[in-house]
Amino acid sequence: MKQYDLIVIGSGSAMNIVEPMIRRNPQIKIAVIDKDEPGGICLTRGCIPSKIMVYPAELVRIIDEAEALGIDVEIRSVSYEKIMNRMRSLIDEDINSIRKGLSNSENIDYYHAQAEFIAPYHMKVADETIGGKMIFLATGSRVLLPRIKGLDAIGYHTSDSIIRMGLKELPRSIAVIGGGYIAAELGHFFSALGSKVTIIGRNPQYLPDEEPEVSALAVRHMRQNMAIMMNHEVREIESIPGAMKKLIAVERQTGSRVEVEVDEILVATGRGPVNDILRPEKGGIETTEDGWIQVNEYLETSQPNIYAFGDANGRYLFKHVANYESEIVYYNAVLKRKVKVDYHAIPHAVFTYPEIAGVGLKEKEAIEKYGHDRILIGFQRYEDTAKGEAMNAKDYFAKVILERDSMKILGAHIIGPHSSILIQEIINLMYTADHSAQPILEAMHIHPSLSEVVQRAFSSLMSPEGYHHILGHHGLA
């Protein structure tokens, strides 16, 4: 039986730790195990390939709005095949580079195979049994599939299969089951390329993790290019003549029945744990009721020297969180520093059109935690800045949430062009010692630039009642 100093399950963010460990100890022996393509979910079938796909869709929508700015332009064609081939070519290059690095390292034994625990600190991989003094579980996640009558028989796609080129041609019409980030981004992609898109989600709110007014504005804009049906549950799928597919959905409040006919179906109802195939119970590792690996505030599992991070622990399914957690694991497992994880300011972005970004608490959460009278909300529309007006950026806005007495930033939510960039100024301050908004208020901001949207949001603080009055005044409530 081979013995290793470290066993790593997964080849994504865990690689952030492997390289510095080799530099610290050139004699270290590490097993890296991944049943999928090397590089992790973000590279192989997640955020990177999807953004390569979505950027051309963003350009299409920008060009659609050019006429209002005095530009007479026409898109002659958009090549789904070229976009997908470019995406696959770019990520294949990175995948092959990682595979080469893993295969050629003197310190690493790379197993492209499934692994499972057979006892604490012992695993079976391929036809071998291996042991490790330390184990990192960075297993990622997998697509969740709803129970819908006829789904398996009729056939469907997921984000995984789309990115793996499972859909060779742009469909004339496609139904997206789900109303979260993945559904929104891929719905935007197919719509911009020319498909007739229908999004069907169970939740009453589109993009349910966003502020309600942000979601409402996103729906208002995106419904110009696609159908969005929320609070609907798909109950059954049937095949119909002409290779079409019929989805039968029920409005969850009224029970009314709706039928949608499309060429293709994309299931985007979220991601779940993949840890069951690891047989963690045989390794003495506890899991949550939902199947995620249970970890403490140091990201250590119920077994000493076994850590879980990234999607494996199910806390936040974002690559930037996985990277952050890999640092915490390095501090704790390797440097023995006992550093606790801190999730007070987890940022995210939704790369739709309009783009959406958020960080920290939402308004309701802030009021519940701090009290209604201790909350201030700042608001600024893009169009009320010189740059926003120049861009004809109608309706879009930034919302910031502060604690009244300390001016501590509690959260921020932006919908509009470049929101993922604009919000970074706020995120950085939320990682200072006092989380204070004062530097934004005191700093000189370039005029005219979109950064003034953020600056002015912090300069127009009001009570929650005042904020909602202004929202209603602008037709955004």
C-alpha positions in Angstrom: 0.0 0.0 0.0 1.3 3.4 -1.0 1.6 6.0 1.8 1.5 9.7 1.1 2.1 12.8 3.1 -1.0 14.3 1.5 -4.0 13.0 -0.4 -6.0 15.6 -2.4 -9.4 14.8 -3.9 -10.0 17.3 -6.6 -7.7 19.3 -8.8 -9.3 22.8 -8.6 -8.6 25.2 -5.7 -6.7 22.5 -3.8 -3.8 23.1 -6.2 -3.4 26.5 -4.5 -2.0 24.6 -1.5 -0.1 21.8 -3.3 2.5 24.0 -4.9 3.5 25.9 -1.8 3.7 22.6 0.1 6.1 21.3 -2.4 8.2 24.4 -2.1 8.3 24.0 1.6 9.2 20.4 1.4 10.8 19.2 -1.9 10.7 15.6 -0.6 6.9 15.6 0.0 4.8 12.9 -1.7 1.3 13.8 -2.7 -1.5 11.9 -4.4 -3.9 14.1 -6.5 -7.1 12.3 -7.4 -9.7 13.6 -9.8 -12.2 11.4 -11.7 -13.0 14.4 -14.1 -10.9 16.6 -16.3 -8.2 18.3 -14.2 -8.7 21.9 -13.2 -11.9 21.8 -11.1 -15.4 22.7 -11.9 -14.8 26.5 -12.5 -12.4 25.8 -15.3 -13.9 22.6 -16.8 -17.7 23.2 -16.7 -18.4 26.3 -14.6 -17.6 30.0 -14.4 -14.7 30.3 -16.9 -16.3 28.5 -19.9 -19.7 30.1 -19.2 -18.2 33.6 -19.2 -16.4 32.9 -22.4 -19.9 32.1 -23.8 -21.7 35.0 -22.2 -19.4 37.8 -23.2 -20.4 37.6 -26.9 -24.1 37.6 -25.7 -23.3 40.8 -23.8 -21.9 42.4 -27.0 -25.1 41.5 -28.9 -27.2 43.2 -26.3 -25.0 46.3 -26.3 -25.2 46.5 -30.1 -29.0 46.1 -29.8 -29.0 49.4 -27.9 -26.6 51.3 -30.2 -29.3 52.9 -32.3 -30.5 55.0 -29.3 -26.9 56.5 -29.2 -27.0 57.4 -32.9 -25.3 54.3 -34.3 -27.0 52.5 -37.1 -25.6 49.0 -37.0 -26.9 45.5 -37.9 -25.7 42.1 -36.7 -25.6 39.9 -39.8 -25.1 36.7 -38.0 -23.9 35.2 -34.7 -22.1 31.8 -34.9 -23.0 29.5 -32.0 -20.5 27.0 -33.4 -17.6 29.5 -33.4 -18.4 30.8 -29.9 -18.5 27.2 -28.5 -15.4 26.1 -30.4 -13.5 29.1 -29.0 -14.7 28.3 -25.5 -13.7 24.7 -25.7 -10.4 25.5 -27.3 -9.4 27.9 -24.6 -10.4 25.7 -21.6 -8.9 22.6 -23.3 -5.5 24.4 -23.4 -5.7 25.1 -19.7 -6.9 21.6 -18.9 -4.1 20.0 -20.9 -1.5 22.3 -19.2 -2.7 21.2 -15.7 -2.8 17.6 -16.7 0.8 17.8 -18.0 1.9 19.5 -14.8 0.3 16.9 -12.6 1.6 14.0 -14.6 5.2 15.2 -14.8 5.7 16.3 -11.2 8.2 14.3 -9.2 6.2 15.0 -6.0 2.8 14.1 -7.3 1.1 10.8 -8.3 -1.9 11.8 -10.4 -4.8 9.5 -10.4 -7.5 10.1 -13.1 -10.0 7.8 -11.3 -12.7 7.6 -8.7 -11.7 7.4 -5.1 -13.5 6.2 -2.0 -12.7 5.7 1.7 -12.3 2.2 3.0 -11.1 3.2 6.5 -10.0 6.4 8.2 -7.0 7.9 6.3 -7.2 5.1 3.7 -8.7 5.1 0.3 -9.2 2.9 -2.7 -8.4 4.5 -6.0 -8.5 2.6 -9.3 -7.1 -0.8 -8.3 -4.9 0.5 -5.5 -5.2 1.1 -1.8 -3.4 4.3 -0.5 -3.0 6.0 2.8 -2.4 9.6 3.8 -1.3 11.4 6.9 -3.4 14.4 5.8 -6.3 14.6 3.3 -7.9 17.5 1.5 -11.4 17.0 0.2 -12.1 19.5 -2.6 -14.6 17.3 -4.5 -16.7 20.0 -6.1 -20.4 19.5 -6.7 -22.7 18.1 -9.3 -25.9 19.1 -11.2 -29.1 18.6 -9.3 -32.0 17.1 -11.3 -35.6 17.6 -10.3 -38.1 14.7 -10.3 -40.2 15.4 -13.4 -42.2 12.8 -15.1 -40.8 12.0 -18.6 -37.6 14.0 -18.1 -35.2 11.1 -18.5 -37.2 9.6 -21.4 -37.4 12.7 -23.4 -33.8 13.9 -23.0 -32.4 17.2 -21.6 -29.3 19.2 -21.2 -27.5 20.7 -18.2 -24.8 23.3 -17.8 -22.3 20.5 -17.8 -23.4 19.0 -21.1 -23.8 22.4 -22.8 -20.2 23.3 -21.9 -19.0 19.8 -23.0 -20.5 20.5 -26.4 -23.4 18.2 -25.9 -25.6 20.6 -27.9 -24.1 20.9 -31.3 -26.4 23.4 -32.9 -28.2 26.5 -31.6 -31.8 25.4 -30.9 -34.7 27.4 -32.3 -36.3 27.3 -28.9 -35.3 26.2 -25.5 -36.9 25.9 -22.1 -34.7 26.6 -19.0 -36.0 24.9 -15.9 -34.8 27.0 -13.0 -34.6 30.6 -12.0 -31.2 31.1 -10.3 -27.8 32.2 -11.5 -27.1 29.4 -14.0 -30.5 29.6 -15.5 -30.3 33.3 -15.9 -26.9 33.4 -17.5 -27.5 30.5 -19.9 -31.0 31.9 -20.7 -29.4 35.2 -21.6 -26.8 33.4 -23.7 -29.2 31.5 -25.8 -31.6 34.4 -26.1 -28.9 36.8 -27.4 -27.7 34.2 -30.0 -31.2 33.9 -31.4 -33.0 31.1 -29.5 -36.6 31.6 -28.3 -36.0 31.2 -24.5 -38.6 30.4 -21.8 -37.4 30.3 -18.2 -39.6 28.4 -15.8 -38.8 28.6 -12.1 -40.4 27.3 -8.9 -39.5 30.2 -6.7 -41.9 33.2 -6.8 -38.8 35.5 -7.3 -36.5 35.4 -10.2 -32.9 35.2 -8.9 -34.2 34.6 -5.4 -30.8 35.4 -3.8 -31.0 39.0 -4.9 -32.8 41.9 -3.4 -36.4 41.9 -4.6 -36.1 45.2 -6.4 -33.0 44.0 -8.1 -34.7 40.9 -9.3 -37.8 42.8 -10.4 -35.7 45.2 -12.5 -33.8 42.2 -14.0 -37.1 40.6 -15.0 -38.3 43.9 -16.5 -35.3 44.1 -18.8 -34.8 40.5 -19.6 -38.4 39.9 -20.5 -37.7 42.1 -23.5 -35.8 39.2 -24.9 -37.2 36.0 -23.3 -40.2 34.7 -21.5 -39.9 34.3 -17.7 -42.4 32.3 -15.8 -41.8 32.2 -12.0 -43.7 30.3 -9.3 -44.3 27.5 -11.8 -43.4 23.9 -11.3 -42.8 21.6 -14.3 -44.7 18.4 -13.6 -44.4 16.5 -16.8 -42.5 16.4 -20.1 -43.8 14.8 -23.3 -42.5 14.3 -26.8 -44.6 15.7 -29.6 -44.5 15.4 -33.4 -41.6 17.1 -35.2 -39.0 16.2 -32.5 -40.4 18.9 -30.2 -40.9 18.6 -26.5 -43.8 19.7 -24.4 -43.4 20.9 -20.8 -46.5 20.9 -18.6 -46.2 23.3 -15.7 -48.5 24.3 -12.9 -48.7 27.7 -11.3 -48.0 27.0 -7.7 -50.4 29.5 -6.2 -53.5 29.1 -8.5 -52.9 25.6 -9.8 -53.5 26.7 -13.4 -51.8 24.6 -16.0 -49.4 26.0 -18.7 -47.9 24.1 -21.7 -44.7 25.1 -23.3 -43.4 23.6 -26.6 -39.7 23.8 -27.4 -36.9 22.1 -29.3 -34.6 21.6 -26.3 -34.7 21.6 -22.5 -32.0 22.9 -20.2 -32.2 21.9 -16.5 -30.6 24.5 -14.3 -32.0 23.8 -10.9 -28.8 24.1 -8.9 -25.9 22.0 -7.7 -25.6 19.5 -4.9 -23.0 17.4 -3.1 -21.0 14.7 -4.8 -19.5 13.4 -1.6 -21.6 10.2 -1.4 -19.4 8.4 -3.9 -16.4 9.0 -1.6 -18.1 6.9 1.1 -17.0 9.4 3.8 -18.7 7.4 6.6 -16.1 4.7 6.1 -13.4 7.3 6.7 -15.1 8.5 9.9 -16.1 11.8 8.3 -19.4 13.3 9.2 -21.7 14.9 6.6 -24.7 17.3 6.9 -28.3 16.3 6.3 -27.9 17.5 2.7 -24.8 15.5 2.1 -22.1 18.1 2.3 -18.9 17.4 4.3 -19.3 18.8 7.8 -16.5 21.1 8.8 -15.7 23.4 11.8 -14.7 27.0 11.8 -11.2 26.0 10.8 -12.5 23.9 7.9 -11.4 20.7 9.5 -13.7 17.6 9.3 -14.7 15.3 12.2 -11.3 13.6 11.5 -8.1 15.4 12.5 -6.0 16.4 9.6 -8.8 16.0 7.1 -10.1 19.2 5.7 -12.9 20.0 3.2 -13.3 23.3 1.3 -14.9 24.7 -1.8 -18.1 23.1 -3.0 -17.3 20.0 -0.9 -18.5 21.7 2.3 -21.5 23.3 0.7 -21.2 26.7 2.3 -20.8 29.0 -0.7 -20.5 27.5 -4.2 -18.3 30.2 -5.7 -14.7 29.8 -7.0 -13.5 32.9 -5.1 -14.8 31.3 -1.9 -13.0 28.1 -2.7 -9.8 30.0 -3.3 -10.2 31.9 0.0 -10.9 28.6 1.9 -7.9 27.0 0.4 -5.8 29.8 2.0 -7.5 29.1 5.4 -6.7 25.4 5.0 -3.1 26.2 4.2 -2.8 28.3 7.4 -4.4 25.7 9.6 -3.3 22.4 8.1 0.2 23.3 7.0 1.3 26.3 9.1 -0.8 25.3 12.2 -2.0 28.8 12.8 -5.7 28.1 13.8 -7.3 30.8 11.6 -11.1 30.9 11.5 -13.1 31.4 8.3 -14.8 34.7 7.9 -17.8 34.9 5.6 -19.1 38.4 6.5 -18.5 39.8 2.9 -19.0 37.1 0.3 -19.4 38.8 -3.1 -21.0 37.5 -6.2 -22.0 38.6 -9.7 -24.6 37.4 -12.2 -23.3 37.9 -15.8 -26.6 38.6 -17.5 -27.8 41.7 -19.3 -28.1 43.7 -17.1 -25.2 42.5 -15.0 -25.9 42.1 -11.3 -23.5 42.1 -8.3 -23.9 41.9 -4.5 -22.0 41.5 -1.3 -22.9 41.2 2.4 -26.3 41.5 3.9 -29.5 42.3 2.1 -31.9 44.9 3.6 -34.1 42.4 5.4 -31.2 40.6 6.9 -29.6 43.8 8.1 -32.8 45.0 9.8 -33.2 41.6 11.5 -29.6 41.7 12.7 -29.2 45.3 13.7 -32.7 46.7 14.1 -34.8 48.9 11.8 -33.7 52.2 13.4 -30.0 51.4 13.1 -30.0 50.9 9.3 -29.3 53.5 6.6 -29.7 52.8 2.9 -28.0 54.7 0.1 -29.3 54.8 -3.4 -28.1 56.1 -6.8 -29.3 55.6 -10.3 -26.8 55.3 -13.1 -28.7 57.8 -15.3 -28.4 60.5 -12.7 -24.6 60.6 -13.2 -22.9 62.1 -16.2 -21.4 58.8 -17.4 -24.6 56.9 -16.8 -26.5 59.5 -18.8 -23.9 59.3 -21.6 -24.4 55.5 -21.7 -28.2 55.8 -21.8 -28.2 53.5 -18.8 -31.9 53.7 -17.8 -33.3 52.4 -14.5 -30.1 50.8 -13.2 -28.9 51.6 -9.7 -26.7 50.9 -6.7 -28.0 50.3 -3.2 -25.8 50.3 -0.1 -26.6 49.3 3.4 -24.9 50.8 6.5 -25.0 50.7 10.2 -26.2 54.2 11.3 -23.8 55.0 14.2 -20.6 53.5 13.0 -21.0 54.0 9.2 -20.0 50.3 8.9 -20.8 48.9 5.5 -23.2 45.9 5.8 -24.0 45.2 2.2 -24.3 46.5 -1.3 -26.3 45.5 -4.4 -25.8 46.9 -7.9 -27.6 46.2 -11.1 -26.3 47.7 -14.3 -23.3 47.8 -16.6 -20.0 46.8 -15.0 -21.6 46.2 -11.6 -19.1 43.4 -10.9 -16.3 46.0 -11.2 -18.1 48.8 -9.4 -18.8 46.8 -6.3 -15.2 45.9 -5.8 -14.5 49.3 -4.2 -17.1 48.4 -1.6 -15.9 44.9 -1.1 -12.3 46.0 -0.3 -13.5 48.4 2.4 -15.6 45.6 3.9 -12.3 43.7 4.5 -10.7 46.6 6.5 -10.6 46.5 10.3 -13.7 48.8 10.8 -15.5 48.2 7.5 -16.1 51.9 7.3 -17.6 53.8 4.3 -15.7 56.9 5.2 -12.9 56.4 2.6 -15.5 56.4 -0.2 -17.0 59.6 1.1 -13.6 61.3 1.4 -11.9 59.9 -1.7 -11.8 61.8 -5.0 -13.7 59.9 -7.7 -13.0 60.4 -11.4 -15.6 62.6 -13.1 -17.3 61.6 -15.3 -17.1 57.9 -14.6 -19.4 55.1 -13.4 -17.5 55.1 -10.1 -19.6 58.1 -9.2 -22.6 55.8 -9.0 -21.1 54.2 -5.9 -19.8 57.4 -4.5 -23.2 59.1 -4.7 -25.0 56.1 -3.3 -22.9 56.5 -0.1 -23.6 60.3 -0.1 -27.4 59.8 -0.2 -28.2 57.9 3.0 -31.7 57.6 4.3 -34.1 55.4 6.3 -35.5 52.2 4.9 -38.9 54.1 4.5 -37.2 56.9 2.6 -35.5 54.4 0.4 -38.7 52.6 -0.6 -40.4 55.9 -1.2 -37.8 56.9 -3.7 -38.0 53.4 -5.3 -41.7 53.9 -5.8 -41.1 57.4 -7.2 -38.8 56.0 -9.8 -41.1 53.1 -10.6 -38.6 50.6 -9.2 -40.6 49.3 -6.2 
